[in-house]
Amino acid sequence: MEFGIASNLEKRKKADLLVLPYWKGKNKPEGAATISKAMEKCSSGPIQANDFTGKESEIIIVYDETFPEKRVALLGLGEKEKVTTEKLRRAYCSLTKTCRQKKIQDINLVLPTVASMDHKGIIRGVCEGLLLANYAFDQLKNHSLKDSPTVLLTKVTLIGASQHDLDQAKKYAGIAEGVYFTRDLVNGNADEVTPQHLAAVARGLAKTFPNIKATIFDKKRIEKEKMGLLLAVARGSAHDPAFIVLEYKGDPMSKEHTVIVGKGVTYDTGGLNLKPTGSMETMKCDMGGAATAFGVILAASTTGLPVNVTAVVPATENAMSALSYKPGDVYKSLVGKTVEIGNTDAEGRLILADALAYTCKHLKPTRIIDFATLTGAIDHALGAETTGLMSNDDALAEELLKAGNETYERLCRLPLYEEYRDQLKSEIADIRNIGGKGAGSITAAKFLEEFVDKKVPWAHCDIASTAFLAEARRYHPKHATGIGVRLMMQFLEQI
């Protein structure tokens, strides 16, 4: 989507639609921006007939031949006193959906004026609402047989905006590209999005952007590094594993270095602890953490964010064959710690363990944040409205919570009390990869904590219930959401 600006209505160019914002008033809707008499006349019919009240996300389209646009949309923003950036996201998300239904591609949009809000929050809410809903994954459809490709918004002119507003809009568009990139990776066929495909994607990013460097370990190099847990999970697959390090240098003079570790299980059968029907069909999403890590690198490079951030992705399938790793056996990690396998479907924490240990040993991280579709238990605990957060560092956790509230990619912090470690005790190894039935998300994080240097601030984000949705919700489409990209971009800006 391309953004443009016009200082006022008189300077706008022709488009397919003109958008006028309104508040829900006590008696009738009130203009949320300066509305000319001609505009008031255009909207008076629906308002007088009570067909339009200005409630949040309400949209009605009227037609007036005196305007250069074919249509005029009246957009409800709800009650002025209750407006927030998130409410603006939702309202303008509804506008994008309406435009898509009517195949509208070019719109002129009068920016609302909100005295109670910071102007930056207004621009953010408007732009992110428009952008996040402006996505469709229809690459796998045969459009010659039935459906034509989805028509998306291509141009938005912000009326009443400044050059600074335009710069902000372009920044949010760059971040949205990272979100779309993440969604596409997760939505793709697991037969195509293999560990080698993720490696190729990383190389492609490095080739496109001069400040990105890709380092790929093949199976032989993984063996040389003694990543025994990653190798164990990969044993049952016809595809070799890959270990991917994707570095973005936005501030080469700084030693500050944020590392994002993303779980890259490109398909998860559960291994010998085979998942039942109904639990395996969506498991192409089990590389959602890896996709998020890649999406952040893309967004940071696209927007020129002046930070140093690296994505580390252990990539493999968790398949089932005669070579699959076995419940009850013990495997050795990169740091030499031995792990008894209590369940082969708890594979994500195994490959993350080697990745976290490698990061601490070789990459000199200032902080580590991992994203992983790790546990079904997080859905039982929190549902799909918030991501589970566990951390060994209060300051890091607070910054992430703050970023989550700003982007509405909200986090809920869960404890990492030492007593939970008791559930992972093994009689034959240093640690077991799964605890009991209780606190499954926490014990998974406690397992990961064993492989992080205690001196390194670390946070774990369990996105198992937020990265992939059964039904569309607000500006999140059905299936892949791209969760974590906006969160991390906000976090990186904060620090």
C-alpha positions in Angstrom: 0.0 0.0 0.0 1.3 3.5 -1.0 0.6 6.5 1.2 0.3 10.1 0.1 -0.8 13.3 1.7 -2.9 16.4 0.8 -3.0 19.4 3.1 -6.7 19.9 2.6 -9.7 18.6 0.7 -9.3 21.2 -2.1 -5.8 19.8 -2.9 -6.8 16.1 -3.1 -6.7 14.2 -6.4 -9.4 12.0 -7.8 -9.9 8.6 -6.1 -12.4 5.7 -5.8 -13.6 6.7 -2.4 -13.6 9.7 0.0 -13.7 8.7 3.7 -15.2 11.1 6.4 -14.8 10.2 10.1 -17.6 10.7 12.6 -18.1 10.4 16.4 -21.1 8.8 18.0 -22.9 11.8 19.5 -25.7 12.0 22.1 -28.3 12.9 19.6 -26.6 12.5 16.2 -23.1 11.8 14.8 -20.6 14.6 15.0 -17.8 15.2 12.5 -14.4 13.9 13.8 -12.7 16.4 11.5 -13.5 19.7 9.8 -16.4 18.8 7.5 -17.4 21.3 4.7 -21.0 22.3 4.1 -20.9 20.2 0.9 -19.8 17.2 2.9 -22.4 17.8 5.6 -25.1 17.9 2.9 -23.8 14.6 1.4 -24.1 12.9 4.8 -27.3 14.5 6.1 -29.6 11.9 4.5 -28.2 8.8 6.3 -27.9 10.7 9.5 -31.4 12.2 9.5 -32.8 8.7 8.6 -30.8 7.3 11.5 -29.1 4.9 9.2 -25.8 6.1 10.4 -25.1 6.7 14.1 -21.3 6.9 14.2 -20.8 3.9 16.4 -17.4 2.2 16.3 -16.6 0.6 12.9 -19.9 1.5 11.4 -19.7 2.3 7.7 -22.2 3.6 5.2 -21.5 4.5 1.6 -23.3 7.3 -0.2 -23.1 8.6 -3.7 -22.8 12.3 -4.8 -22.0 13.3 -8.4 -20.6 16.6 -7.3 -17.5 15.0 -5.8 -14.5 13.7 -7.8 -14.7 10.4 -6.0 -17.3 7.8 -7.0 -18.4 7.2 -3.5 -18.3 8.8 0.0 -17.9 6.6 3.1 -19.1 7.7 6.5 -16.9 6.0 9.1 -18.0 5.7 12.7 -15.2 6.0 15.4 -17.5 5.5 18.4 -17.6 7.8 21.4 -15.0 10.6 21.4 -14.3 10.2 25.1 -13.5 6.5 24.8 -11.3 6.6 21.7 -7.9 4.9 21.8 -5.3 3.9 19.2 -6.7 0.4 19.3 -10.2 1.5 18.6 -8.9 3.5 15.6 -7.1 0.3 14.4 -10.4 -1.6 14.5 -12.5 1.2 12.8 -10.0 1.6 9.9 -9.6 -2.2 9.7 -13.4 -2.3 9.0 -12.9 0.3 6.3 -10.2 -1.8 4.6 -12.6 -4.8 4.6 -15.3 -2.7 3.0 -13.0 -1.5 0.3 -11.9 -5.1 -0.4 -15.5 -6.2 -0.7 -16.2 -3.5 -3.2 -12.9 -3.8 -5.0 -11.9 -0.2 -4.1 -8.1 0.4 -4.5 -7.6 4.2 -4.2 -9.0 6.2 -1.4 -8.9 9.8 0.0 -9.1 9.7 3.8 -9.8 12.7 6.0 -7.7 12.3 9.2 -9.7 12.5 12.4 -8.8 15.1 15.1 -8.7 13.8 18.6 -7.8 16.4 21.3 -7.4 13.7 24.0 -4.8 11.7 22.0 -1.2 12.2 20.9 -1.2 12.8 17.2 1.3 10.0 16.7 -1.2 7.6 18.2 -3.8 8.8 15.7 -1.6 8.2 12.7 -0.6 4.8 14.1 -4.2 3.6 14.7 -5.4 4.8 11.3 -2.4 3.3 9.3 -2.1 0.0 11.2 -5.8 -0.6 10.9 -5.7 0.0 7.2 -2.5 -2.1 6.7 -3.1 -5.1 8.9 -6.4 -5.9 7.2 -5.0 -5.4 3.7 -3.8 -8.9 3.3 -5.0 -12.1 1.6 -3.3 -15.5 1.1 -4.7 -16.8 -2.1 -1.5 -17.9 -3.9 -2.6 -21.5 -3.8 -5.9 -21.0 -5.5 -6.4 -21.7 -9.2 -8.0 -18.3 -10.2 -8.7 -19.5 -13.7 -11.2 -22.0 -12.4 -13.2 -19.9 -10.0 -12.1 -16.9 -8.0 -10.2 -13.9 -9.2 -7.3 -12.7 -7.1 -8.3 -10.6 -4.1 -8.4 -6.9 -4.7 -6.4 -5.0 -2.1 -6.0 -1.3 -1.3 -3.1 0.1 -3.2 -3.2 3.9 -2.4 -4.3 5.9 0.5 -4.1 9.7 0.6 -4.2 11.2 4.1 -6.0 14.5 4.0 -4.9 17.0 6.6 -1.6 15.2 7.1 2.0 16.6 7.3 5.2 15.4 5.9 6.0 13.9 9.3 2.7 12.1 9.3 3.6 10.6 5.9 7.0 9.5 7.2 5.3 7.7 10.0 2.8 6.1 7.7 5.6 4.8 5.5 7.3 3.4 8.6 4.1 1.5 9.5 3.8 0.3 6.0 7.4 -1.1 6.2 6.6 -2.9 9.4 3.4 -4.3 7.8 5.6 -5.8 5.1 7.4 -7.8 7.8 4.0 -8.9 9.1 2.8 -10.0 5.6 6.1 -11.8 5.1 5.7 -13.7 8.3 2.1 -14.6 7.5 3.0 -15.9 4.0 5.8 -18.1 5.4 3.5 -19.7 8.0 0.6 -20.1 5.6 2.7 -21.8 2.9 2.6 -25.5 2.3 4.8 -27.5 4.7 6.0 -29.6 1.7 7.5 -26.4 0.3 8.4 -24.5 3.4 11.1 -27.0 4.5 14.3 -26.2 6.5 16.1 -25.7 3.2 13.4 -23.3 2.1 13.9 -21.2 5.2 17.6 -21.2 4.6 17.0 -20.0 1.0 14.7 -17.3 2.3 17.5 -16.1 4.7 19.9 -16.0 1.8 17.4 -14.1 -0.3 17.0 -11.4 2.4 20.8 -11.1 2.7 21.1 -10.7 -1.1 18.3 -8.0 -1.1 19.5 -5.9 1.8 23.2 -5.0 2.1 23.0 -4.7 5.9 21.8 -8.3 6.4 24.2 -11.2 6.6 23.1 -14.9 6.5 25.0 -17.8 7.9 23.6 -21.3 7.3 24.8 -24.5 9.0 24.1 -27.7 7.1 23.8 -31.1 8.8 27.5 -31.7 8.8 28.2 -28.3 10.5 25.4 -28.9 13.0 27.1 -32.3 13.9 30.4 -30.5 14.2 28.8 -28.0 16.6 27.4 -30.9 18.6 23.8 -29.8 18.5 22.6 -33.2 19.7 19.0 -32.1 20.5 18.4 -30.5 17.1 19.9 -33.6 15.4 17.7 -35.9 17.5 14.5 -34.2 16.4 15.6 -34.1 12.8 16.3 -37.9 12.6 12.9 -39.0 11.4 12.7 -36.5 8.5 13.6 -36.9 4.9 14.8 -33.3 5.0 18.1 -32.4 6.6 18.0 -29.7 9.4 19.4 -26.2 9.0 20.7 -23.8 11.5 20.2 -20.2 10.4 21.8 -17.1 11.7 20.5 -13.9 10.1 22.2 -10.7 11.2 20.9 -7.1 10.7 23.4 -4.3 11.5 21.5 -1.1 11.8 24.1 0.5 14.1 27.5 -1.1 13.4 29.3 1.2 15.9 27.2 -0.1 18.8 27.8 -3.3 20.9 24.1 -3.5 21.8 22.8 -6.7 20.3 19.3 -8.2 20.5 19.0 -11.8 19.4 15.6 -13.3 18.5 15.5 -17.1 18.6 12.6 -18.5 16.6 11.3 -22.1 16.7 11.5 -23.5 13.2 9.7 -26.8 13.2 8.4 -26.7 9.6 6.0 -29.5 10.2 5.2 -31.4 13.5 3.7 -34.8 13.4 4.5 -35.3 17.1 7.1 -37.9 16.1 6.6 -41.4 17.7 4.2 -39.7 20.1 2.0 -39.1 17.1 -0.5 -36.4 17.2 -4.2 -37.5 16.8 -6.5 -36.4 13.9 -7.6 -32.9 14.6 -4.3 -31.9 16.2 -1.9 -32.2 13.2 -3.7 -30.4 10.4 -2.4 -27.0 11.3 1.1 -28.0 12.2 2.7 -26.2 9.3 2.3 -23.2 11.7 4.9 -24.7 14.0 7.6 -22.6 12.5 5.7 -19.4 13.4 8.5 -18.3 15.8 11.0 -18.6 12.9 8.8 -16.6 10.6 8.4 -13.9 13.2 12.2 -13.7 13.6 12.6 -13.3 9.9 9.7 -10.8 9.7 11.4 -8.6 12.3 14.7 -8.6 10.3 12.8 -7.6 7.2 10.9 -4.9 8.9 14.0 -3.5 10.6 15.9 -3.4 7.4 13.0 -1.9 5.4 12.5 0.9 7.9 16.2 1.4 8.6 15.9 0.9 12.3 19.2 1.9 13.9 19.7 -1.2 16.1 21.6 -4.5 15.8 19.3 -7.5 15.8 20.0 -11.1 14.9 17.5 -13.9 14.1 18.6 -17.4 15.1 16.5 -20.2 13.7 16.9 -24.0 14.3 14.9 -25.5 11.5 13.7 -29.1 11.1 10.7 -31.3 10.6 9.5 -33.4 13.5 8.6 -36.4 11.3 8.0 -40.1 12.0 10.1 -42.9 10.5 12.2 -45.9 11.6 14.9 -43.4 12.4 12.8 -41.2 14.7 14.2 -40.3 18.1 12.6 -42.3 20.9 10.7 -41.7 24.1 12.7 -42.9 27.0 16.1 -42.4 25.4 18.7 -39.8 26.4 20.3 -37.3 24.0 23.1 -34.8 24.6 22.8 -31.1 24.1 25.3 -28.6 22.7 26.4 -27.7 26.2 26.8 -31.3 27.2 23.7 -31.5 29.4 21.8 -34.7 28.8 18.0 -34.8 28.2 15.7 -37.7 28.8 12.8 -37.7 26.2 9.5 -38.0 28.0 7.5 -37.1 24.9 8.7 -36.6 21.3 6.0 -34.1 20.8 7.8 -31.8 23.1 10.4 -31.2 20.4 10.4 -27.4 20.1 12.1 -26.9 23.4 14.8 -29.3 22.3 15.8 -27.5 19.2 15.5 -24.1 21.0 17.8 -25.4 23.8 20.6 -25.9 21.4 19.9 -22.5 19.7 19.8 -20.6 23.0 23.0 -22.3 24.1 24.7 -21.4 20.8 23.5 -17.8 21.0 25.0 -17.4 24.5 28.3 -19.1 23.5 29.0 -17.4 20.2 26.9 -14.3 19.5 27.5 -12.0 22.5 23.8 -11.1 23.0 22.8 -8.1 25.1 19.4 -9.8 25.5 17.7 -12.8 24.0 14.0 -13.1 23.2 12.6 -16.3 21.8 9.3 -16.8 20.0 7.8 -20.3 19.8 4.5 -22.1 19.1 5.6 -24.2 22.1 2.7 -25.5 24.2 -1.0 -26.2 23.9 -1.1 -25.5 27.6 -0.8 -21.7 26.9 -4.1 -21.8 25.0 -5.8 -23.3 28.0 -4.2 -20.7 30.3 -4.6 -17.5 28.2 -6.6 -18.2 25.1 -5.9 -16.4 21.8 -6.1 -12.8 23.1 -2.6 -12.7 24.7 0.8 -14.3 24.4 2.5 -16.0 27.3 5.6 -14.3 28.6 8.2 -15.8 30.9 11.5 -14.1 31.7 14.6 -14.2 34.0 14.8 -10.4 34.0 12.2 -8.0 35.3 13.5 -5.0 33.3 13.3 -6.9 30.0 9.9 -8.2 30.9 8.6 -4.8 31.7 9.8 -3.3 28.4 8.2 -6.2 26.5 4.9 -5.7 28.4 5.0 -2.0 27.5 5.6 -2.7 23.8 2.8 -5.2 23.9 0.3 -2.7 25.3 1.4 -0.1 22.7 0.9 -2.5 19.7 -2.0 -4.4 21.3 0.1 -7.6 20.8 -0.4 -8.0 24.5 1.6 -10.2 26.8 0.8 -11.9 30.1 3.7 -12.7 32.3 3.8 -16.1 34.0 6.2 -17.0 36.9 9.3 -19.1 36.7 9.5 -20.2 40.3 12.3 -22.6 41.0 9.9 -25.2 42.4 8.6 -25.8 38.8 12.0 -27.2 37.9 11.3 -30.3 40.1 8.8 -31.5 37.5 11.7 -31.9 35.0 13.8 -34.2 37.2 15.1 -37.3 35.6 16.6 -40.5 37.2 18.8 -41.3 34.2 19.7 -37.9 32.7 20.4 -34.3 33.8 16.9 -33.2 32.9 13.7 -34.5 31.3 12.0 -32.6 28.4 8.5 -32.6 29.8 6.9 -32.2 33.2 3.5 -33.3 34.5 0.1 -32.2 33.5 0.1 -29.0 35.5 1.8 -25.7 34.4 2.9 -27.1 31.0 3.8 -23.7 29.6 5.9 -22.8 32.6 7.8 -26.1 32.8 8.6 -25.8 29.1 10.1 -22.3 29.8 12.0 -23.7 32.8 13.5 -26.3 30.5 14.6 -23.5 28.1 16.0 -21.5 31.0 18.5 -24.4 31.7 20.3 -23.5 28.5 20.5 -19.7 28.9 23.6 -18.1 30.5 22.3 -16.7 33.8 24.0 -13.4 33.1 22.0 -12.8 29.9 18.6 -11.2 30.1 16.2 -13.6 28.4 12.5 -13.7 27.6 10.4 -16.5 26.2 7.2 -15.7 24.3 4.8 -18.7 23.8 2.8 -17.8 20.7 1.1 -21.2 20.3 -2.4 -19.7 20.7 -1.8 -16.3 19.0 0.3 -17.1 15.9 -2.4 -19.1 14.1 -6.2 -18.5 14.4 -9.1 -20.8 13.6 -11.2 -17.7 12.7 -10.4 -14.1 11.6 -10.4 -11.6 14.5 -10.4 -7.9 14.0 -7.4 -7.0 11.8 -6.0 -10.5 12.2 -6.9 -12.9 9.3 -7.8 -16.5 9.6 -4.7 -18.6 10.1 -1.3 -16.8 10.3 -1.4 -13.5 12.2 2.3 -12.4 12.0 2.2 -11.9 15.8 5.4 -10.6 17.3 6.7 -8.5 14.5 5.0 -5.2 15.5 5.7 -6.1 19.2 9.4 -6.5 18.5 9.7 -3.4 16.3 8.1 -1.3 19.1 10.4 -2.9 21.7 13.5 -2.2 19.6 12.4 1.4 19.1 12.0 1.7 22.9 15.5 0.5 23.7 
